Amino acid sequence: MIDKYENTEKSLNVVILAVGRTESENGKDDVPLCLSEIGGISVLENIINKTNNLLNTNFTFVFSAEDASNFHLDKIAQILKPGSNSFKVPDTTKGSLCTSLSAVSTLNQESELLIISANELIDKDFNAELNSFRTGSFDGGTLVFKSIQPRYSYVRLDENDFVIEAAQRRPISQDATTGMFWFSSTQDFVSGAKSMIRKDALVDGAFFVAPVFNELILEGKRIGISRIDVKDYRPLKTKKQLDLYESEAKS
């Protein structure tokens, strides 16, 4: 059997979802979360630094149209990652799946796809993680950590650690996803996302990325995972979480 990744120059679409604001203690929005700083380095810079060793990439940043205009996010993206693309979406999209699909549909469909949420940081070598999925001949993959909190998405595994089910905001195991999702083909994600939308597979009134794996599994595709320690995953959805990480970084 020939490894489908052997001796190929397949490109990688890297899509960074940077839509969202930091929630302050009184529940009001502050600055775009991606511009929040930890140790003087923005969340956006941190993510770019972690992905700089990825090869043959095409970077696309997805911003809120309003934030892109008010905070010049597309210009910032060009400074941090020259040659990248910026895609602007309205604030009214129905969840991260629709936000992703809007941008991803415009990309090379034969390329691999890596979706990263810019409301978290992952302290791992992304290149090594993706290579593990490639050498395993997987069609999709995600990083998981141990949790039972309903705010995350989860995967259920079989005896070989292949994903057999994914769920959003519903613990079906102790394997929570980090919000980093890889697909061996961009077209696989697009097809799965459209299938979810046709089925109206909403969770709390929105569509999310993780359940796309369910559509691929129904097609007989192989979805893998890589486990990371909880200390290597840092959610940054609120001002409190950002402040906590900032204080820990200084200690």
C-alpha positions in Angstrom: 0.0 0.0 0.0 1.4 3.4 -1.0 1.3 6.1 1.7 -0.9 8.9 0.3 1.6 11.5 1.7 4.8 9.9 0.4 6.8 12.1 -2.0 4.1 14.7 -2.3 4.2 18.4 -2.2 0.7 18.9 -1.0 0.1 22.4 0.3 -1.5 23.3 3.6 -4.3 25.8 4.1 -3.9 27.3 7.5 -7.1 29.1 8.6 -6.9 31.1 11.8 -10.3 32.0 13.2 -9.8 35.4 14.9 -13.4 36.4 15.4 -14.4 37.4 18.9 -13.8 39.8 21.7 -12.3 39.5 25.2 -15.2 39.3 27.7 -14.6 41.6 30.6 -15.7 41.0 34.1 -18.9 43.0 33.6 -19.8 41.0 30.5 -19.0 43.7 28.1 -16.7 43.4 25.1 -13.2 44.9 25.2 -10.6 44.6 22.4 -10.5 41.8 19.8 -9.2 38.8 21.6 -6.5 38.1 19.1 -4.9 41.5 20.0 -4.8 40.7 23.8 -1.3 40.5 25.0 0.5 37.9 27.2 4.0 39.0 28.2 3.9 41.8 25.6 3.0 39.4 22.7 -0.4 39.3 21.2 -2.4 36.1 21.0 -2.3 36.4 17.2 1.5 36.6 17.3 1.7 33.7 19.6 -0.3 31.5 17.2 1.8 32.6 14.2 5.0 31.8 16.1 3.7 28.3 16.8 2.9 27.7 13.1 5.9 29.3 11.5 7.6 25.9 11.1 4.8 24.5 9.0 5.8 23.9 5.4 4.2 24.9 2.1 1.5 26.9 3.7 -1.2 29.3 2.6 -2.4 31.4 5.6 -5.9 32.9 5.9 -7.0 35.0 8.8 -10.7 35.3 9.5 -11.8 38.5 11.2 -15.0 40.2 12.1 -15.6 42.8 9.5 -16.3 45.4 12.1 -13.1 44.6 14.1 -11.0 44.5 10.9 -12.2 48.0 10.1 -11.9 49.4 13.7 -8.6 47.8 14.6 -6.9 47.4 11.2 -6.6 43.7 11.7 -6.0 42.9 8.0 -3.1 45.3 8.0 -1.7 43.7 11.2 -2.0 40.2 9.7 0.1 41.4 6.7 2.8 42.7 9.0 2.9 39.5 11.0 2.5 37.1 8.1 3.4 38.7 4.8 1.6 37.2 1.8 -1.3 36.0 4.0 -5.0 36.6 3.2 -7.6 38.1 5.4 -11.3 37.2 5.1 -13.9 39.4 6.8 -17.2 38.0 8.0 -20.3 39.6 9.6 -20.9 39.2 13.3 -24.1 37.4 12.5 -22.7 34.1 11.3 -24.2 31.0 13.0 -21.2 29.7 14.7 -17.6 28.7 14.0 -18.5 26.2 11.3 -20.2 28.9 9.1 -17.4 31.3 9.8 -14.9 28.7 8.7 -16.8 27.6 5.7 -17.1 31.1 4.3 -13.3 31.4 4.1 -12.4 27.8 3.4 -14.7 27.6 0.4 -12.5 30.1 -1.4 -9.3 28.1 -1.0 -7.6 25.3 -3.0 -9.8 22.3 -2.3 -7.1 19.7 -2.9 -4.8 21.2 -0.2 -4.8 20.0 3.4 -6.6 22.2 5.9 -5.7 23.2 9.4 -8.2 25.3 11.4 -7.0 27.0 14.5 -9.2 29.0 16.9 -7.5 32.2 18.1 -9.2 32.0 21.5 -6.7 29.5 22.9 -3.0 28.7 22.9 -1.5 25.2 22.4 2.1 24.6 23.5 3.0 21.9 21.1 5.0 21.5 17.9 2.3 21.7 15.3 4.5 20.3 12.5 5.2 17.2 14.6 1.5 16.7 15.4 0.4 17.1 11.7 3.1 14.7 10.6 1.8 12.1 13.1 -1.6 12.3 11.4 0.0 12.1 8.0 2.1 9.0 8.8 -1.0 7.4 10.3 -2.8 7.9 6.9 -5.7 9.7 8.7 -8.3 11.8 6.9 -8.7 14.2 9.8 -7.3 14.7 13.3 -7.4 16.9 16.4 -5.5 17.3 19.6 -7.3 16.3 22.8 -6.8 16.9 26.5 -8.5 15.5 29.6 -11.6 17.3 30.8 -15.3 16.9 31.6 -16.4 20.5 31.3 -19.4 20.9 29.0 -18.0 24.1 27.4 -15.7 22.0 25.2 -16.2 19.7 22.2 -15.5 16.0 22.7 -14.6 12.9 20.8 -15.4 9.3 21.6 -12.7 6.7 20.6 -12.7 3.0 19.7 -10.1 0.5 21.0 -7.6 1.8 18.4 -8.0 5.4 19.4 -9.8 6.2 16.2 -12.6 8.8 16.5 -16.1 7.2 16.2 -18.1 10.2 17.4 -17.7 14.0 18.0 -20.0 16.2 20.1 -20.2 19.9 20.9 -20.7 21.1 24.5 -21.6 17.5 25.5 -19.1 15.3 27.3 -19.2 11.9 25.6 -15.7 11.0 27.0 -12.9 12.7 28.8 -11.2 13.6 25.5 -11.9 17.3 24.9 -10.7 18.9 21.7 -8.4 21.9 21.7 -10.0 23.7 18.8 -7.2 22.7 16.4 -8.7 20.6 13.5 -6.8 19.1 10.6 -8.2 17.6 7.4 -6.2 15.8 4.7 -8.3 17.5 2.1 -10.0 20.9 2.3 -12.8 19.5 0.2 -13.6 16.9 2.9 -14.2 19.7 5.4 -16.4 21.7 3.0 -18.4 18.6 2.1 -18.9 17.6 5.7 -19.8 21.2 6.7 -22.4 21.5 4.0 -23.9 18.1 5.1 -24.2 19.3 8.7 -25.9 22.5 7.6 -28.4 20.5 5.4 -29.1 18.3 8.4 -29.6 21.4 10.6 -27.2 20.0 13.1 -27.3 23.0 15.4 -26.0 23.1 19.0 -27.5 26.0 21.1 -28.5 27.7 17.8 -25.1 27.5 16.1 -22.9 25.2 14.0 -19.5 24.1 15.2 -16.4 22.6 13.6 -15.8 19.4 15.7 -19.1 17.6 14.6 -17.9 17.7 11.0 -15.9 14.6 11.9 -19.2 12.8 12.2 -20.0 13.4 8.6 -16.6 12.1 7.5 -16.9 9.0 9.7 -20.2 8.2 8.0 -18.2 8.2 4.7 -15.8 5.7 6.2 -12.9 8.1 6.7 -10.4 7.8 9.5 -10.1 10.4 12.2 -7.2 10.3 14.6 -6.2 12.1 17.8 -3.1 13.2 19.6 -3.2 13.5 23.4 -1.6 16.5 25.0 -1.2 17.4 28.7 -3.8 19.9 30.0 -1.0 22.2 31.0 -0.2 22.6 27.3 -3.6 23.9 26.5 -4.7 27.4 27.5 -8.2 28.7 26.8 -8.3 32.5 26.5 -12.0 33.2 26.1 -12.4 35.7 29.0 -10.4 38.6 30.5 -10.1 36.5 33.7 -8.4 33.6 31.7 -6.1 36.1 30.0 -5.1 37.7 33.3 -4.5 34.3 34.9 -2.2 33.2 32.1 -0.4 36.6 32.2 0.3 36.2 35.9 1.5 32.7 35.5 3.8 33.7 32.7 5.4 36.3 34.9 5.9 33.9 37.9 
